C-alpha cells in the first residue's frame, strides 16, 4: 500500500477522541471494539483516523430521514 494515501490523515489517540467527542475513554474503546469506530492498532494502543470521527457522527445523526440532506423522503410529492 502506498504511503501517499496517509499523507493527509491525522491519527488521534483514544484520549484525544474522547476529548473531541466528549465521551469517556472507555466508551471510545467500546466503539472501537464493536467496530463502530474504525481504528488502527499500533502495539497495545489504538489510533483513530480523524475522518472516522466525522463519519461516525454523520452516520449516527438523530435527524429524521426527511430532514437529512443525504436521504430521500419516503413520501411522494403530490
C-alpha positions in Angstrom: 0.0 0.0 0.0 1.4 3.4 -0.9 2.1 5.9 1.8 0.7 8.8 -0.2 -2.9 7.8 0.9 -2.0 8.6 4.5 -0.1 11.8 4.0 -3.1 14.0 4.9 -4.6 11.6 7.5 -4.3 12.6 11.1 -4.5 9.8 13.7 -5.8 10.5 17.2 -5.3 8.6 20.4 -8.3 7.2 22.3 -7.9 10.1 24.8 -7.9 12.7 22.1 -11.0 11.1 20.5 -12.8 11.0 23.9 -12.0 14.7 24.4 -13.2 15.7 20.9 -16.4 13.7 21.2 -16.9 14.5 24.9 -17.0 10.8 25.8 -15.2 8.7 28.3 -12.1 6.8 27.1 -14.0 3.5 28.0 -16.8 4.5 25.6 -14.3 5.1 22.8 -12.7 1.7 23.5 -16.2 0.1 23.3 -16.9 1.8 20.0 -13.6 0.6 18.6 -14.1 -3.0 19.9 -17.6 -3.1 18.5 -16.2 -1.9 15.1 -18.4 1.1 15.2 -15.4 3.4 15.1 -12.6 2.4 12.8 -9.1 2.3 14.4 -5.7 1.0 13.7 -3.8 -0.8 16.4 -0.1 0.1 17.0 1.3 -2.3 19.6 -1.0 -2.1 22.5 -2.6 1.2 21.6 -5.2 2.3 19.1 -5.2 5.3 16.7 -8.4 6.6 15.1 -8.3 8.4 11.8 -9.7 11.9 12.3 -12.1 11.4 9.4 -13.6 8.4 11.1 -15.0 10.7 13.9 -16.8 12.8 11.3 -18.1 9.7 9.5 -19.3 8.3 12.8 -21.2 11.4 13.8 -22.7 11.8 10.3 -23.8 8.2 10.2 -25.3 8.2 13.7 -27.1 11.5 13.4 -30.6 11.5 15.0 -32.2 13.8 12.4 -35.4 12.4 10.9 -34.9 10.9 7.4 -36.9 13.6 5.7 -34.7 16.3 7.4 -31.4 14.6 6.3 -29.9 16.2 3.2 -28.4 12.8 2.1 -31.6 10.8 2.2 -34.7 11.0 0.1 -38.1 11.1 1.8 -40.3 8.1 1.5 -43.3 10.3 0.7 -44.1 11.0 -2.9 -44.8 14.7 -3.7 -48.4 15.0 -4.8 
